[in-house]
Amino acid sequence: MQQTNFNNYRAIAMAVAAVAIWSLNFIIAKAAVDKIPPVALSFFRWSSASLVLLPFAFRATISDFSSIRKNFFYLLWVSLFGIALFNTFIYIGGHHTTATNLALIGTTASPIISILLARLFLSEKIDIYKLTGILLCAVGIFYLLAKGNWHNLINFRFTLGDQWVLLGAACFAVYNILVKKKPREISAPLFLFVTAAAGSIMLLPFYLLERGSAPVIEWNRDLVLIILFLGAGASVIAYLCWNAAINTLGAGRTALFGNLIPIFSSFEAALILNEQFTRLHAISMLLVFAGIFIANLKIIKN
């Protein structure tokens, strides 16, 4: 029983660590708009992540190549949805909407889609705790989206950027479900290395197409640091933490932690991009925290 509790708490900590790192991804997506095109940003992010993982996964890639070949199409789908499409859509959205909206819309949609898909394909139950948590998180996010006035939702219209983010959220929801199906014989570092490398290869032709029409990238220290953070932090560390949390808590329950991203992003957008952090953000934060706590109350009590 104690071991189970420890595993649950460790998984919760890993999920929180992942979203804390990912929240900066939305800030960078907005801050990097004028520095690098979206597909190029995604391509260099995952290429650098592959290089970071290579020393740790090279031997396993050789010794476990039969497992990789056996699960080739599964790994291909994971790479497509979780690596190639998800982040690229977020970065494209960053050209058309605010950093706060990037975090808000992406994190509102993805957990709901993940929970529904987990119910359909993984038979994960939606108990009263999880349902209440979903509703509270949704209320918290929509309250912020409505700027404290629910009548604003009636006139709310998705911008082009919001639509790209919504597509990205759907892709990440599919990724969450696929991760739960990860074969046991493939270790976590090897799984991430193979999918990151495959995703980079998928992005390569689109990067070359974009390169033909986009402005020339002006490389400097800040841009290199952005790529390194995205490659080592948001791709390697955050994804390893997130995938470990899914394996313990399940795809649906872990997805709810994504609702913390707009809370963290709101703080960071205020500090880095001078976007306002107001009483609305504070109320939204309390509702989201309450929702996540209630959704995980059953495993916390156990």
GUVEXLUM-878323 format. One record per residue (C-alpha): residue number from 1; residue in one letter; x, y, z. Coordinates in pm, 1 decimal. Example, Ala and Ser with C-alpha at 12.3 -4.5 7.8 and 13.67 -1.06 7.14 Angstrom:
BEGIN
  seq  type        xx        yy        zz
    1     a    1230.0    -450.0     780.0
    2     s    1367.0    -106.0     714.0
% end
This chain:
BEGIN
  seq  type        xx        yy        zz
    1     m       0.0       0.0       0.0
    2     q     280.2     242.2      93.5
    3     q     463.3     159.5    -228.8
    4     t     145.7     229.6    -429.5
    5     n     101.2     566.8    -256.3
    6     f     465.3     655.0    -322.3
    7     n     428.6     565.5    -690.9
    8     n     112.3     775.7    -718.2
    9     y     269.2    1078.9    -550.8
   10     r     581.3    1043.9    -765.4
   11     a     365.2    1027.8   -1078.9
   12     i     175.9    1341.2    -969.5
   13     a     506.2    1521.6    -911.6
   14     m     626.8    1415.4   -1257.2
   15     a     307.3    1539.3   -1422.9
   16     v     339.7    1876.9   -1247.7
   17     a     708.5    1899.9   -1345.0
   18     a     620.6    1827.9   -1708.8
   19     v     351.2    2095.2   -1730.3
   20     a     572.9    2348.5   -1550.8
   21     i     833.2    2302.0   -1824.4
   22     w     575.4    2290.0   -2103.5
   23     s     412.7    2612.9   -1991.8
   24     l     726.0    2792.0   -2113.2
   25     n     675.3    2625.5   -2452.0
   26     f     372.1    2848.0   -2516.4
   27     i     567.6    3157.8   -2413.7
   28     i     852.9    3063.2   -2644.6
   29     a     609.2    2985.0   -2926.5
   30     k     491.7    3345.8   -2905.4
   31     a     829.9    3504.5   -2832.8
   32     a     999.5    3318.0   -3119.9
   33     v     744.0    3421.6   -3384.6
   34     d     976.4    3681.3   -3538.7
   35     k    1292.3    3473.3   -3498.2
   36     i    1216.4    3141.8   -3669.1
   37     p     930.6    2992.0   -3879.3
   38     p     703.9    2737.6   -3702.7
   39     v     804.8    2418.7   -3887.2
   40     a    1173.7    2507.9   -3854.6
   41     l    1128.7    2560.1   -3479.4
   42     s     963.0    2220.0   -3443.4
   43     f    1223.3    2049.8   -3664.1
   44     f    1524.4    2191.0   -3476.7
   45     r    1356.7    2123.5   -3142.6
   46     w    1315.2    1752.4   -3207.9
   47     s    1643.5    1713.1   -3393.8
   48     s    1826.5    1854.9   -3092.9
   49     a    1621.9    1630.8   -2860.7
   50     s    1728.2    1329.0   -3067.3
   51     l    2094.1    1431.6   -3032.8
   52     v    2056.6    1474.4   -2655.6
   53     l    1904.0    1125.2   -2625.9
   54     l    2141.5     952.7   -2868.2
   55     p    2421.0     871.1   -2615.7
   56     f    2166.9     717.5   -2376.4
   57     a    1969.3     522.6   -2638.7
   58     f    2227.9     421.2   -2899.6
   59     r    2313.5      80.3   -2750.2
   60     a    1949.8       3.1   -2675.5
   61     t    1858.0      92.2   -3034.1
   62     i    2103.4    -168.5   -3162.2
   63     s    2022.4    -440.2   -2906.6
   64     d    1643.5    -388.3   -2916.7
   65     f    1613.0    -324.9   -3288.9
   66     s    1387.2    -629.5   -3327.5
   67     s    1137.5    -472.0   -3081.6
   68     i    1148.5    -144.7   -3273.9
   69     r    1086.1    -326.6   -3601.7
   70     k     806.7    -531.6   -3446.1
   71     n     630.3    -213.8   -3323.8
   72     f     724.4      -2.4   -3626.0
   73     f     376.3     120.3   -3719.2
   74     y     279.3     189.8   -3357.6
   75     l     593.0     403.8   -3311.5
   76     l     519.2     576.1   -3640.6
   77     w     173.0     685.1   -3521.3
   78     v     316.8     806.6   -3188.4
   79     s     580.0    1008.4   -3376.3
   80     l     322.4    1158.3   -3610.5
   81     f      75.0    1278.2   -3346.5
   82     g     301.0    1351.8   -3047.7
   83     i     611.6    1482.1   -3223.9
   84     a     553.9    1599.4   -3581.3
   85     l     202.3    1744.9   -3560.8
   86     f     131.4    1857.1   -3203.0
   87     n     412.4    2108.5   -3151.9
   88     t     412.2    2228.2   -3511.8
   89     f      43.0    2320.7   -3489.4
   90     i     109.8    2505.9   -3161.0
   91     y     394.1    2703.6   -3320.2
   92     i     180.4    2788.9   -3623.9
   93     g     -92.8    2906.9   -3386.8
   94     g     163.8    3129.4   -3214.6
   95     h     175.5    3343.6   -3528.2
   96     h    -195.5    3428.6   -3499.0
   97     t    -293.7    3443.0   -3129.4
   98     t    -162.0    3540.2   -2783.9
   99     a      57.2    3326.2   -2559.3
  100     t    -223.9    3311.4   -2303.0
  101     n    -473.9    3186.3   -2564.1
  102     l    -222.5    2926.6   -2683.5
  103     a    -212.6    2781.1   -2334.1
  104     l    -582.2    2829.7   -2256.1
  105     i    -736.0    2665.9   -2562.1
  106     g    -480.2    2388.1   -2593.1
  107     t    -509.9    2282.0   -2232.1
  108     t    -888.6    2310.7   -2214.7
  109     a    -947.7    2086.3   -2513.8
  110     s    -673.0    1825.7   -2474.3
  111     p    -770.3    1682.9   -2130.0
  112     i   -1137.1    1650.8   -2227.7
  113     i   -1051.2    1476.5   -2555.2
  114     s    -796.4    1255.5   -2374.4
  115     i   -1047.1    1143.9   -2110.9
  116     l   -1309.9    1059.8   -2373.6
  117     l   -1057.9     868.1   -2584.5
  118     a    -926.2     688.9   -2275.2
  119     r   -1282.9     580.0   -2195.5
  120     l   -1341.0     456.8   -2551.4
  121     f   -1009.2     286.6   -2624.4
  122     l    -853.7     209.7   -2284.6
  123     s   -1173.4     145.6   -2084.1
  124     e   -1059.5     397.0   -1819.6
  125     k   -1353.6     472.4   -1591.8
  126     i   -1488.7     824.6   -1548.6
  127     d   -1579.3     816.1   -1178.6
  128     i   -1743.3    1095.1    -980.0
  129     y   -1405.1    1231.3    -869.5
  130     k   -1270.9    1255.7   -1222.8
  131     l   -1596.6    1398.5   -1358.4
  132     t   -1609.3    1666.0   -1088.4
  133     g   -1244.1    1747.7   -1151.1
  134     i   -1303.8    1783.7   -1525.9
  135     l   -1595.6    2019.8   -1466.5
  136     l   -1406.6    2237.4   -1217.4
  137     c   -1102.0    2261.4   -1444.9
  138     a   -1324.0    2349.4   -1740.3
  139     v   -1507.5    2615.8   -1536.8
  140     g   -1174.3    2764.0   -1428.4
  141     i   -1036.7    2780.4   -1782.3
  142     f   -1359.0    2909.9   -1939.4
  143     y   -1388.7    3170.4   -1663.2
  144     l   -1051.9    3305.9   -1766.3
  145     l   -1139.6    3277.1   -2134.7
  146     a   -1461.2    3475.0   -2066.8
  147     k   -1263.8    3738.1   -1870.8
  148     g   -1494.3    3692.6   -1572.5
  149     n   -1812.7    3761.8   -1767.3
  150     w   -1990.2    3451.5   -1896.9
  151     h   -2174.0    3659.7   -2157.9
  152     n   -1840.8    3699.1   -2337.0
  153     l   -1852.1    3329.2   -2427.2
  154     i   -2164.3    3390.2   -2638.5
  155     n   -1967.8    3623.1   -2865.9
  156     f   -1643.9    3424.5   -2852.5
  157     r   -1501.4    3337.4   -3192.5
  158     f   -1206.5    3113.1   -3263.7
  159     t    -931.7    3293.0   -3453.4
  160     l    -715.5    3116.5   -3711.0
  161     g    -448.1    3072.1   -3446.4
  162     d    -699.2    2925.7   -3200.2
  163     q    -804.3    2668.2   -3459.2
  164     w    -443.8    2556.2   -3510.7
  165     v    -402.6    2520.8   -3133.4
  166     l    -723.6    2315.0   -3116.4
  167     l    -582.6    2079.3   -3379.3
  168     g    -263.9    2051.8   -3175.2
  169     a    -464.7    1970.0   -2861.8
  170     a    -645.4    1688.3   -3044.8
  171     c    -311.2    1546.3   -3162.8
  172     f    -172.7    1551.6   -2808.0
  173     a    -484.1    1374.6   -2679.5
  174     v    -423.9    1094.1   -2930.5
  175     y     -59.5    1083.2   -2819.5
  176     n    -166.6    1037.0   -2455.0
  177     i    -373.8     733.2   -2550.3
  178     l     -96.6     582.3   -2760.4
  179     v     162.0     623.4   -2481.9
  180     k     -51.4     411.2   -2250.6
  181     k     -15.7     130.8   -2507.9
  182     k     366.9     145.6   -2505.5
  183     p     518.7    -204.5   -2526.4
  184     r     695.1    -301.2   -2203.4
  185     e    1004.3    -424.1   -2386.1
  186     i    1082.4     -71.7   -2511.7
  187     s    1242.6     141.1   -2237.9
  188     a    1130.7     501.7   -2179.4
  189     p    1452.1     666.8   -2314.1
  190     l    1452.6     439.3   -2621.3
  191     f    1082.4     506.0   -2683.7
  192     l    1136.9     882.4   -2672.0
  193     f    1452.8     866.1   -2886.1
  194     v    1289.7     659.7   -3161.0
  195     t     976.3     875.4   -3172.7
  196     a    1177.8    1200.3   -3160.8
  197     a    1406.8    1084.0   -3441.8
  198     a    1114.6     958.7   -3650.8
  199     g     923.6    1282.3   -3591.4
  200     s    1226.4    1484.8   -3701.3
  201     i    1248.3    1283.1   -4023.0
  202     m     876.6    1342.6   -4087.0
  203     l     926.5    1716.1   -4038.0
  204     l    1232.8    1740.3   -4264.4
  205     p    1054.8    1768.7   -4604.0
  206     f     811.0    2027.7   -4464.7
  207     y    1101.0    2223.8   -4314.6
  208     l    1271.5    2225.5   -4656.3
  209     l     948.5    2343.6   -4821.9
  210     e     905.6    2619.0   -4564.2
  211     r    1269.5    2719.3   -4602.8
  212     g    1208.2    2793.4   -4970.3
  213     s     946.9    3060.8   -4894.8
  214     a    1021.4    3182.6   -4540.1
  215     p    1273.8    3454.3   -4446.0
  216     v    1629.1    3336.2   -4377.1
  217     i    1678.3    3243.0   -4011.1
  218     e    1920.3    3478.5   -3835.1
  219     w    2094.3    3258.5   -3581.1
  220     n    2207.2    3420.9   -3258.2
  221     r    2268.6    3326.1   -2894.8
  222     d    1906.6    3373.9   -2786.8
  223     l    1771.7    3151.9   -3064.4
  224     v    2026.1    2878.9   -2989.3
  225     l    1927.1    2889.0   -2620.9
  226     i    1559.1    2861.6   -2719.0
  227     i    1631.3    2552.0   -2929.9
  228     l    1841.4    2396.5   -2651.7
  229     f    1568.5    2455.6   -2393.2
  230     l    1302.1    2307.6   -2620.7
  231     g    1522.6    2011.7   -2712.0
  232     a    1658.3    1917.3   -2369.2
  233     g    1387.4    2053.8   -2137.8
  234     a    1049.0    2062.2   -2311.8
  235     s    1120.2    1754.3   -2524.4
  236     v    1342.3    1518.6   -2324.3
  237     i    1284.2    1590.8   -1953.6
  238     a     916.7    1692.2   -1978.8
  239     y     815.7    1406.4   -2210.6
  240     l     993.3    1144.8   -1994.3
  241     c     812.3    1279.6   -1685.5
  242     w     475.6    1295.2   -1863.5
  243     n     499.7     945.6   -2011.1
  244     a     595.2     803.1   -1670.3
  245     a     293.1     975.0   -1513.5
  246     i      61.7     827.0   -1778.9
  247     n     190.6     477.1   -1706.7
  248     t     101.4     514.7   -1337.2
  249     l    -204.7     743.5   -1328.7
  250     g    -358.7     661.7   -1666.8
  251     a    -404.4     880.1   -1974.4
  252     g    -724.7    1052.8   -1862.2
  253     r    -619.6    1148.1   -1509.3
  254     t    -272.4    1263.2   -1619.7
  255     a    -423.7    1477.0   -1896.3
  256     l    -604.5    1685.7   -1633.7
  257     f    -270.1    1819.2   -1511.3
  258     g    -242.3    1994.0   -1846.0
  259     n    -492.5    2246.1   -1709.4
  260     l    -209.0    2384.6   -1497.2
  261     i     -26.4    2502.8   -1810.1
  262     p    -230.3    2822.8   -1862.9
  263     i    -186.7    2907.9   -1495.2
  264     f     191.4    2877.0   -1518.1
  265     s     188.3    3041.6   -1862.0
  266     s     -12.6    3338.5   -1732.3
  267     f     256.1    3405.8   -1468.6
  268     e     532.7    3365.1   -1724.6
  269     a     357.3    3574.4   -1990.4
  270     a     324.7    3853.9   -1734.5
  271     l     692.3    3830.6   -1637.3
  272     i     843.4    3773.6   -1981.0
  273     l     600.4    3923.8   -2233.5
  274     n     440.4    4188.0   -2007.0
  275     e      94.8    4033.0   -2052.7
  276     q    -132.6    4111.6   -1755.6
  277     f    -187.6    3874.0   -1462.6
  278     t    -509.4    3974.1   -1286.2
  279     r    -760.8    3864.4   -1024.1
  280     l    -929.9    3661.2   -1300.4
  281     h    -614.3    3453.5   -1339.8
  282     a    -599.1    3397.0    -962.9
  283     i    -962.6    3276.1    -945.8
  284     s    -909.2    3054.5   -1248.9
  285     m    -596.4    2910.3   -1085.6
  286     l    -785.5    2818.6    -766.8
  287     l   -1062.7    2644.7    -965.1
  288     v    -811.9    2445.1   -1170.0
  289     f    -613.2    2342.0    -861.3
  290     a    -937.3    2233.3    -692.3
  291     g   -1038.7    2033.4    -999.9
  292     i    -706.1    1850.3   -1021.2
  293     f    -709.8    1777.0    -646.8
  294     i   -1061.2    1630.1    -658.5
  295     a    -987.2    1428.5    -974.7
  296     n    -693.9    1266.3    -792.5
  297     l    -864.5    1241.8    -451.3
  298     k    -934.6     870.7    -492.2
  299     i    -568.5     776.1    -540.2
  300     i    -456.4    1025.9    -274.6
  301     k    -694.3     865.0     -19.8
  302     n    -562.3     522.7    -112.2
% end
